[in-house]
Amino acid sequence: MSSGAIIQNNTPYYVMSDILDRLKLLKYLTNFCKPMNLKPLTPYYFTQQSSNPNEQFYYFTSLFTWLLKLMNINFERPGQFDDPNAVSTNILSAIKENNIPFDYGPNKIKQGYGDAIIYLLVTLADKALEARKFVYQKPIHLSNDNPEEAEVDEDAEVTTDSIEEVISDEVENEDEMFIDNLSFNNQSQAQEEEEIKPAVSTKPAVDPTQWKLEVERAAPLLKIHITNDNKDWRVHLDQINIHNNKITSSLVDTKSKLERLHKEIEKTLEKISSRETYINTQFESQIEENREIQDQLSILKQKYMNSSANVNDLTNQLSQISEDLDNVKLMIDEFGNGMTDSKPLAEIKQSNARLKNEIKQMNLRIGVIEHTLLSAKMKTKALSDFNSYGNNESLKNQMTYDII
């Protein structure tokens, strides 16, 4: 049967039990749990979310890596505190690279439990057994004409602590016992096929005395005393029954009172409805007048709002006109003050006198400059005449005297 068919046709608990059988064939207790310092799996571990999701996801990734290693596939084992998203993506990539059929997304792997995890473990366990070249053999059923039943002490009780101690003592030998039984069955079948015996012995292979002692030892352990847990609904079952009886006993009286109250409320509502109808008929004319007055009031409110808007506009215009009027008055006052005051005339006279003085100074400067220019022109003309006389020393001396 394929892994997908196992998942579809059976409950998760049954599939997990089947996975544990496959892992025991692979000796996961000695080759995986002890080196990794992990506890053995239980049939319901990956069927639901654990109280510690991080530890559950880490257990799955470690088991996934170990199964790939048995299949001769290298895959780096993720750490306990690695990013679950990245680890899920890497696992999905490894599945696709090795052509392992898997129709789930990385989010299902990230959960660490559920159908996707169980399906993946079943598939990898089968492939690991194939890689180990393991072949399932048919079981040999030994007939027993005198079955013995052990007497079970129904009053015997044992706590879960004692069971855990027994499991911890025997879990180390569980794997060897399971494989030894399988090898014993395989050898028995091979001998049967070789020797072709006509009949199989009907005597059991187990000593009845030892079997009876073992049954007497294990029978008291079958009755487990479960410790009380306040979160378990069974603990509160008695209280639930007590409260249920109280509710049932008080329901009759309460129901009658509620029915009576319901009738009284209905009568009161009918009276209120009739009274309301009477009041409406009595005050119908007043209600109509009130409606007309309300309509008129709404019209007047609208007119008032329009008038208020016009008043605001006119007020703004008035303020603007008042400001312009103040500016005009200020200009008129300044112009009138200028007409009656002699200060501008005095300033004009002072400016005129200042201009006359400046003109005199300018004329004086012009005369000095003209005189200087005329003197320079005369000296230049005299020098030119002096140079024109040539070697006449007497004339040159006279000209020099004249220039000086």
C-alpha positions in Angstrom: 0.0 0.0 0.0 1.3 3.5 -0.9 1.9 6.2 1.6 -0.9 8.3 0.3 -3.3 5.4 0.6 -2.2 4.8 4.2 -2.9 8.5 5.0 -6.3 8.5 3.4 -7.6 5.2 4.6 -6.5 5.3 8.3 -6.5 7.7 11.2 -3.4 9.7 12.1 -2.9 7.7 15.2 -2.8 4.4 13.3 -0.4 5.9 10.7 1.9 7.1 13.4 1.9 3.6 15.0 2.8 2.3 11.5 5.6 4.9 11.3 7.0 3.8 14.7 7.1 0.2 13.5 9.1 1.3 10.5 11.5 3.4 12.6 12.0 0.4 15.0 13.0 -1.7 12.0 15.6 1.1 11.2 16.8 0.9 14.9 16.0 4.6 15.5 16.2 4.1 19.3 19.9 3.3 19.3 20.9 5.1 16.1 18.8 8.3 16.4 17.3 8.9 19.9 20.4 8.1 21.9 23.0 10.1 19.8 20.5 13.1 19.6 19.5 12.8 23.3 15.8 12.7 22.3 12.9 10.9 23.8 11.2 8.0 21.8 8.2 9.0 19.8 4.6 8.3 20.8 1.8 7.3 18.4 0.2 10.7 18.8 3.2 13.0 18.8 2.9 14.3 15.2 -0.9 14.0 15.0 -1.5 17.3 16.9 0.3 20.4 18.0 2.6 19.9 21.0 2.8 22.1 24.0 6.3 23.1 22.8 6.0 23.7 19.0 9.7 24.6 18.6 10.8 21.3 20.1 8.3 19.4 17.9 9.5 21.1 14.8 13.1 20.4 15.8 12.4 16.7 16.4 10.8 16.5 12.9 13.7 18.2 11.2 16.2 16.0 13.0 14.3 12.8 12.1 14.0 14.1 8.5 17.7 14.6 8.2 18.4 11.1 9.7 16.1 9.4 7.2 17.7 11.2 4.3 21.1 10.1 5.6 19.8 6.5 5.6 18.8 7.0 1.9 22.4 8.2 1.2 21.3 11.8 0.7 23.3 14.6 2.2 21.2 17.3 4.0 22.5 19.7 6.6 20.7 19.2 9.9 18.9 22.5 10.9 19.5 23.9 14.4 16.9 24.2 17.0 16.7 28.0 16.8 17.0 28.4 13.0 14.3 30.3 11.1 11.3 27.9 10.5 10.5 29.6 7.2 14.0 29.0 5.8 14.2 25.5 7.2 10.8 24.6 5.6 11.9 26.0 2.3 15.1 24.0 2.4 13.2 20.8 3.2 10.8 21.3 0.4 13.7 21.9 -2.0 15.4 18.7 -0.9 12.2 16.8 -1.4 11.8 18.1 -5.0 15.5 17.5 -5.8 15.2 13.9 -4.9 11.8 13.4 -6.7 9.9 12.5 -3.5 6.1 12.9 -4.1 4.8 15.7 -1.9 1.7 17.8 -2.6 1.9 20.2 0.4 3.4 23.6 0.8 6.1 24.9 3.1 3.5 26.2 5.5 2.4 22.7 6.3 6.0 21.7 7.0 6.4 24.8 9.2 3.6 23.6 11.5 5.6 20.5 12.5 2.5 18.3 12.8 -0.4 17.1 10.7 -1.1 15.1 7.6 1.8 16.6 5.7 4.4 15.6 8.3 3.0 12.1 8.8 2.9 11.5 5.0 6.5 12.7 4.6 7.7 10.5 7.5 5.9 7.4 6.1 7.4 8.0 2.6 10.9 8.6 3.9 10.7 5.5 6.2 9.6 3.3 3.3 12.4 4.7 1.1 15.0 4.2 3.9 13.9 0.6 4.3 14.2 0.1 0.5 17.7 1.7 0.6 18.6 -0.8 3.4 17.2 -3.6 1.2 14.7 -4.7 3.8 12.2 -7.3 2.7 9.0 -8.0 4.7 8.4 -11.6 5.5 5.1 -13.4 6.1 4.5 -14.1 9.8 4.4 -17.7 11.1 1.4 -18.3 13.3 1.9 -21.1 15.9 -1.3 -22.9 16.9 -2.0 -23.2 20.7 -4.7 -25.7 21.8 -4.5 -24.8 25.4 -4.4 -21.0 25.7 -4.0 -19.7 29.2 -5.5 -16.6 30.5 -3.9 -14.7 33.3 -5.9 -13.6 36.3 -6.1 -9.8 36.4 -6.5 -8.0 39.7 -9.0 -5.3 38.9 -8.4 -3.5 42.2 -4.7 -3.1 41.5 -3.7 0.5 40.7 -0.5 2.0 39.5 0.5 5.6 38.7 1.9 6.9 35.5 5.2 7.4 37.3 5.8 3.7 37.7 4.9 3.1 34.1 7.5 5.7 33.0 10.1 3.9 35.2 9.3 0.6 33.6 9.3 2.1 30.1 12.7 3.8 30.7 14.2 0.4 32.0 12.8 -1.6 29.1 13.0 0.9 26.2 16.7 0.1 25.6 16.0 -3.5 24.9 12.8 -2.9 22.9 14.5 -2.5 19.6 16.7 -5.6 19.9 13.8 -7.7 21.0 11.7 -6.5 18.0 14.4 -7.2 15.5 15.3 -10.6 17.1 11.7 -11.7 16.8 11.6 -10.7 13.1 14.9 -12.5 12.4 13.5 -15.5 14.3 10.4 -15.5 12.2 12.5 -15.2 9.0 14.8 -18.0 10.0 11.8 -20.2 10.9 10.2 -19.6 7.5 13.4 -20.3 5.7 13.8 -23.6 7.5 10.2 -24.5 6.8 10.7 -23.9 3.1 13.9 -25.9 3.0 12.8 -28.9 5.0 9.2 -28.9 3.8 7.9 -30.3 7.0 4.5 -31.9 6.8 3.1 -30.4 10.0 3.9 -27.7 12.5 4.3 -28.5 16.2 1.3 -27.4 18.2 3.2 -26.8 21.3 3.9 -23.1 22.1 7.4 -21.9 22.0 7.0 -20.1 25.3 7.2 -21.8 28.7 3.7 -21.6 30.2 5.1 -21.1 33.7 7.2 -18.1 32.6 4.3 -16.8 30.6 2.0 -16.9 33.6 4.6 -15.2 35.8 5.1 -12.5 33.3 1.3 -12.0 33.0 1.0 -11.8 36.8 3.7 -9.2 36.8 2.3 -7.1 34.0 -1.4 -7.4 34.8 -1.4 -4.8 37.7 0.3 -2.3 35.3 -2.6 -2.5 32.9 -4.8 -0.5 35.3 -3.6 3.0 35.3 -4.5 5.6 37.9 -4.7 8.9 36.1 -3.9 11.9 38.2 -6.4 14.7 38.4 -6.0 17.5 36.1 -8.1 20.6 36.6 -8.2 21.3 32.9 -9.8 17.9 32.1 -13.5 18.0 31.8 -13.9 14.6 33.4 -12.8 16.1 36.7 -15.7 18.5 36.7 -18.3 16.0 35.5 -19.8 15.7 38.9 -20.1 19.4 39.3 -21.6 19.6 35.8 -24.3 17.0 36.8 -25.0 18.9 40.1 -25.4 22.2 38.3 -27.5 20.5 35.6 -29.9 19.1 38.3 -30.2 22.5 40.0 -31.0 24.1 36.7 -33.5 21.5 35.8 -35.2 21.8 39.2 -35.4 25.6 39.1 -36.4 25.7 35.5 -40.1 24.8 36.1 -40.6 27.6 38.7 -38.5 30.1 36.6 -40.4 29.2 33.4 -43.8 29.8 35.0 -42.6 33.2 36.4 -41.2 34.2 33.1 -44.4 33.2 31.3 -46.5 35.2 33.7 -44.1 38.2 33.3 -44.3 37.7 29.5 -48.1 37.9 29.6 -48.0 41.0 31.8 -45.6 42.7 29.4 -47.8 41.9 26.5 -50.9 43.4 28.2 -48.9 46.5 29.1 -47.7 46.8 25.5 -51.3 46.5 24.3 -52.4 49.2 26.7 -49.6 51.5 25.6 -50.4 51.0 22.0 -54.1 51.7 22.5 -53.3 54.8 24.6 -50.9 56.0 21.9 -53.6 55.6 19.3 -56.1 57.6 21.4 -53.6 60.4 22.0 -52.8 60.6 18.3 -56.5 61.0 17.4 -57.1 63.6 20.1 -54.1 65.8 19.1 -54.2 65.3 15.4 -55.2 68.9 14.7 -52.5 70.2 17.0 -49.9 68.0 15.3 -50.9 69.4 11.9 -50.6 72.9 13.2 -47.2 72.1 14.7 -46.1 70.7 11.3 -47.1 73.9 9.6 -45.4 76.0 12.2 -42.3 73.9 11.8 -42.4 74.5 8.0 -42.8 78.3 8.5 -39.9 78.3 11.0 -37.6 76.5 8.6 -38.5 79.1 5.9 -37.8 82.0 8.3 -34.5 80.4 9.3 -33.5 80.3 5.7 -34.4 83.9 5.2 -32.6 84.9 8.3 -29.5 83.1 7.0 -29.7 84.9 3.7 -30.2 88.3 5.4 -27.2 87.6 7.7 -25.1 86.9 4.7 -26.2 90.2 3.0 -25.5 92.1 6.3 -22.0 90.6 6.4 -21.3 91.7 2.8 -22.6 95.2 3.5 -20.6 95.5 6.7 -17.4 94.6 4.7 -18.2 97.2 2.1 -18.8 99.8 4.8 -15.5 99.1 6.4 -13.7 99.4 3.1 -15.5 102.7 2.3 -14.6 104.1 5.7 -11.0 103.2 5.2 -10.9 104.9 1.8 -12.6 108.0 3.4 -10.0 108.2 6.1 -7.2 108.1 3.5 -8.9 111.0 1.5 -9.3 113.1 4.7 -5.6 112.6 5.5 -4.5 113.7 2.0 -6.7 116.8 2.2 -5.3 117.7 5.6 -1.8 117.4 4.4 -2.5 119.5 1.3 -4.2 122.2 3.4 -1.3 122.4 5.8 1.0 122.8 2.8 -1.0 125.8 1.5 -1.0 127.8 4.7 2.6 127.1 5.8 5.5 129.3 4.5 8.1 126.6 5.2 8.3 125.5 1.6 8.9 129.1 0.4 11.8 129.5 2.9 13.3 126.2 1.7 13.1 127.5 -1.9 14.8 130.7 -1.0 17.6 128.9 0.8 18.1 126.6 -2.2 18.2 129.6 -4.5 20.9 131.3 -2.4 22.8 128.1 -2.2 22.7 127.8 -6.0 23.9 131.4 -6.4 26.9 130.8 -4.2 27.7 127.6 -6.1 27.5 129.6 -9.4 29.9 132.2 -8.2 32.4 129.7 -7.1 32.0 127.9 -10.4 32.6 131.2 -12.4 35.7 131.9 -10.3 37.1 128.5 -11.0 36.3 129.0 -14.7 38.2 132.3 -14.7 41.2 130.8 -13.1 41.2 127.9 -15.5 40.9 130.3 -18.5 43.8 132.4 -17.2 46.0 129.4 -16.7 45.1 128.1 -20.1 45.9 131.5 -21.8 49.2 131.7 -20.0 50.1 128.2 -21.2 49.1 129.0 -24.8 51.3 132.2 -24.7 54.3 130.3 -23.4 53.9 127.7 -26.0 53.8 130.3 -28.8 56.9 132.0 -27.4 58.8 128.8 -27.3 57.8 128.1 -30.9 59.1 131.5 -31.9 62.3 131.0 -30.0 63.0 127.9 -31.8 62.3 129.6 -35.2 65.2 132.2 -34.8 67.9 129.6 -35.2 71.5 130.9 -34.4 70.6 134.5 -33.6 71.7 134.6 -30.0 70.7 138.2 -29.3 67.1 137.5 -30.3 67.0 134.3 -28.3 68.2 136.1 -25.2 65.6 138.8 -25.6 62.9 136.1 -26.2 64.1 134.3 -23.1 63.8 137.5 -21.1 60.4 138.1 -22.5 59.2 134.6 -21.6 60.5 134.9 -18.1 
